[in-house]
């Protein structure tokens, strides 16, 4: 099954779009060394003594790999053309350790994170990176708390807040739940030209998040879908672009 999906990609428009994505990054590079030079490496090393490796939590343990995560999040910022945009107000849902917002801040944007406070390592990393964060939880059919401002870009990477219960249970938000969430973001948090980016993890079996039903739903909401990403604008009748 996985081989057949890869084969289909070779003959799809995604191949050309992916090539353009790589070309765009190469022709408009970001100096990652300057971003890394501003990090206090000694304090980050101290974090490992305060928060030892946790057996059975490889994903959490990997968040101390600063160079790796800076590289990943520079690419995320480049794909949204944030290295070529004027200063934007950016809200990152599920901000985690804060690396994406840290990169955005270095690119001249005004940033805010939103996440639970369940991971002490993430809280400590956010503090060292000097990234502002609001504590809260995203719940199905529940409005987000009032943040008293609107944003040019709202992002959520490696989305998992739509899962109900444990991953192996396979229970997720329904299209109606997604519609409530998207409408809440659109009407309360996006500027007139604002964008909402949702970037999803693959399913446990390796299949993509977008089942035929979910793909149709997101398209009906005006989303531009590219691989694991759905980009939505404030107006559901206008399909937004990654380029700003």
C-alpha positions as CSV (number, residue, x, y, z in Angstrom):
1,X,0.0,0.0,0.0
2,X,2.8,2.5,0.9
3,X,4.6,1.7,-2.3
4,X,1.5,2.3,-4.4
5,X,1.1,5.7,-2.7
6,X,4.7,6.6,-3.4
7,X,4.2,5.5,-7.0
8,X,1.2,7.7,-7.4
9,X,3.1,10.7,-6.0
10,X,5.7,10.3,-8.8
11,X,2.9,11.1,-11.4
12,X,1.1,13.7,-9.4
13,X,1.2,17.5,-9.2
14,X,2.7,17.1,-5.7
15,X,6.0,16.2,-7.2
16,X,6.2,19.5,-9.1
17,X,5.0,21.4,-6.1
18,X,7.5,19.8,-3.9
19,X,10.3,20.6,-6.4
20,X,9.2,24.3,-6.4
21,X,9.2,24.2,-2.6
22,X,12.8,23.0,-2.5
23,X,13.8,25.5,-5.1
24,X,12.1,28.4,-3.3
25,X,14.0,27.5,-0.1
26,X,17.3,27.3,-1.9
27,X,16.9,30.7,-3.7
28,X,15.8,32.5,-0.5
29,X,18.0,30.9,2.2
30,X,17.8,31.7,5.9
31,X,21.0,32.0,7.9
32,X,20.5,29.2,10.4
33,X,23.9,29.8,12.0
34,X,22.8,33.3,13.2
35,X,19.7,31.8,14.8
36,X,21.7,29.1,16.6
37,X,24.3,31.6,17.7
38,X,21.8,33.4,19.9
39,X,20.9,30.3,21.9
40,X,22.4,29.8,25.3
41,X,23.8,26.3,24.9
42,X,25.0,26.0,28.5
43,X,21.5,26.6,29.8
44,X,20.1,24.1,27.3
45,X,22.6,21.5,28.5
46,X,21.5,22.1,32.1
47,X,17.9,21.2,31.0
48,X,19.0,17.6,30.5
49,X,20.1,17.4,34.1
50,X,16.7,18.8,35.3
51,X,14.7,16.7,32.9
52,X,16.4,13.3,32.3
53,X,15.5,11.1,29.4
54,X,12.1,9.4,29.9
55,X,11.9,5.7,29.0
56,X,9.2,5.2,26.3
57,X,9.1,8.9,25.3
58,X,11.4,9.2,22.3
59,X,9.6,12.2,20.8
60,X,9.8,14.2,24.0
61,X,13.5,13.3,24.5
62,X,14.3,14.5,20.9
63,X,13.2,18.1,21.6
64,X,16.6,18.9,23.1
65,X,18.2,18.4,19.6
66,X,18.2,22.1,19.0
67,X,20.0,22.1,15.6
68,X,17.6,19.5,14.2
69,X,14.5,21.4,15.3
70,X,15.8,24.8,14.1
71,X,16.4,23.2,10.7
72,X,12.9,21.7,10.6
73,X,11.2,25.0,11.7
74,X,13.2,27.2,9.3
75,X,11.8,25.1,6.5
76,X,8.3,25.5,7.9
77,X,8.8,29.2,8.0
78,X,10.2,29.3,4.4
79,X,7.3,27.3,3.1
80,X,5.0,30.0,4.4
81,X,7.2,32.7,2.9
82,X,7.8,34.1,6.4
83,X,11.4,35.0,5.5
84,X,10.0,37.3,2.8
85,X,7.0,38.7,4.6
86,X,6.6,42.0,6.5
87,X,6.2,41.6,10.3
88,X,3.1,39.5,11.0
89,X,1.3,38.6,14.2
90,X,1.6,34.8,14.5
91,X,-0.2,32.4,16.9
92,X,1.1,28.8,17.1
93,X,-1.4,26.3,18.5
94,X,0.3,23.4,20.3
95,X,3.5,25.4,20.4
96,X,5.4,22.6,22.1
97,X,9.0,23.6,22.8
98,X,8.6,26.8,20.9
99,X,11.1,26.4,18.1
100,X,8.8,27.5,15.3
101,X,7.9,30.7,17.1
102,X,11.6,31.3,18.0
103,X,12.5,31.1,14.3
104,X,9.6,33.4,13.4
105,X,10.7,35.9,16.0
106,X,14.2,35.9,14.5
107,X,12.5,36.7,11.1
108,X,11.0,39.8,12.6
109,X,7.5,38.6,13.4
110,X,5.4,39.1,16.6
111,X,4.6,35.7,18.1
112,X,2.5,34.0,20.7
113,X,2.2,30.3,21.6
114,X,-0.8,28.4,22.9
115,X,-0.4,25.0,24.6
116,X,-1.1,22.9,27.7
117,X,1.4,22.9,30.5
118,X,1.7,19.1,30.6
119,X,5.4,18.9,29.6
120,X,7.8,20.6,32.0
121,X,10.6,20.3,29.4
122,X,8.6,22.3,26.9
123,X,7.9,25.0,29.5
124,X,11.6,25.3,30.3
125,X,12.6,25.4,26.6
126,X,9.9,28.1,25.9
127,X,11.4,30.2,28.8
128,X,15.0,29.8,27.5
129,X,13.9,30.8,24.0
130,X,12.0,33.8,25.4
131,X,8.8,33.0,23.5
132,X,5.5,34.2,25.0
133,X,2.9,31.5,25.7
134,X,-0.7,31.2,26.9
135,X,-1.6,28.1,28.8
136,X,-4.8,26.4,27.6
137,X,-6.3,23.3,25.9
138,X,-8.1,22.9,22.6
139,X,-11.3,20.9,23.2
140,X,-13.9,19.7,20.6
141,X,-17.0,22.0,20.2
142,X,-15.4,24.5,22.7
143,X,-14.3,28.0,21.7
144,X,-10.7,29.0,22.4
145,X,-10.2,31.5,25.3
146,X,-10.2,35.1,24.3
147,X,-6.6,36.2,23.4
148,X,-7.6,39.9,23.0
149,X,-6.0,40.2,19.6
150,X,-6.2,38.9,16.0
151,X,-3.5,37.3,13.9
152,X,-2.2,37.3,10.4
153,X,-1.3,33.7,10.7
154,X,-2.5,30.9,13.0
155,X,-0.5,27.6,12.8
156,X,-0.7,24.2,14.2
157,X,2.1,21.7,13.4
158,X,2.0,17.9,14.0
159,X,-1.7,18.3,15.0
160,X,-2.9,15.9,17.6
161,X,-5.5,17.8,19.5
162,X,-8.2,16.2,17.3
163,X,-7.6,12.8,18.8
164,X,-10.1,11.6,21.4
165,X,-8.5,9.2,23.8
166,X,-5.4,7.2,23.0
167,X,-3.9,7.1,19.5
168,X,-4.5,3.4,19.2
169,X,-8.2,3.9,19.8
170,X,-8.4,5.7,16.5
171,X,-11.2,8.1,17.6
172,X,-11.0,11.6,16.1
173,X,-13.0,14.7,15.7
174,X,-15.8,14.6,13.2
175,X,-16.2,17.0,10.3
176,X,-18.7,18.9,12.5
177,X,-16.0,19.3,15.2
178,X,-13.6,20.6,12.6
179,X,-16.1,23.0,11.3
180,X,-16.7,24.4,14.8
181,X,-12.9,24.8,15.3
182,X,-12.3,26.4,11.9
183,X,-15.2,28.8,12.3
184,X,-14.0,29.8,15.8
185,X,-10.5,30.6,14.4
186,X,-11.9,32.4,11.4
187,X,-14.3,34.7,13.2
188,X,-12.4,35.5,16.3
189,X,-8.7,35.2,15.6
190,X,-7.9,35.9,12.0
191,X,-7.4,39.3,10.4
192,X,-9.2,40.0,7.1
193,X,-6.3,38.5,5.1
194,X,-5.3,36.0,7.8
195,X,-4.5,32.4,7.2
196,X,-4.8,29.2,9.2
197,X,-2.3,26.4,8.6
198,X,-3.0,22.9,9.9
199,X,-0.2,20.4,9.4
200,X,-1.2,16.8,10.3
201,X,0.8,13.7,11.4
202,X,0.2,10.6,9.4
203,X,-2.0,7.9,10.9
204,X,-0.4,5.1,13.0
205,X,-0.5,2.8,10.0
206,X,1.4,5.3,7.9
207,X,-1.6,6.4,5.8
208,X,-2.2,10.2,5.4
209,X,-4.5,12.1,7.6
210,X,-6.8,13.1,4.7
211,X,-9.2,10.3,4.2
212,X,-11.6,10.9,1.2
213,X,-14.2,12.2,3.6
214,X,-11.9,14.6,5.4
215,X,-10.3,15.8,2.1
216,X,-13.7,16.7,0.7
217,X,-14.7,18.4,3.9
218,X,-11.6,20.6,4.1
219,X,-12.0,21.5,0.4
220,X,-15.5,22.5,1.1
221,X,-14.2,24.9,3.7
222,X,-12.0,26.6,1.1
223,X,-8.7,24.8,2.1
224,X,-5.7,24.5,-0.1
225,X,-4.3,21.0,0.6
226,X,-0.7,20.1,0.0
227,X,0.5,16.8,1.3
228,X,-0.1,16.8,5.1
229,X,-1.1,20.5,5.2
230,X,-4.4,22.4,4.9
231,X,-4.2,26.1,4.5
232,X,-7.5,28.1,5.1
233,X,-8.3,31.8,4.8
234,X,-10.8,33.9,6.7
235,X,-13.2,33.8,3.8
236,X,-14.2,30.1,3.0
237,X,-15.0,31.2,-0.6
238,X,-11.4,32.3,-1.3
239,X,-8.7,29.6,-1.4
240,X,-5.5,31.1,0.2
241,X,-1.9,30.7,-1.0
242,X,1.2,29.7,1.0
243,X,2.9,32.7,-0.6
244,X,2.2,35.9,1.2
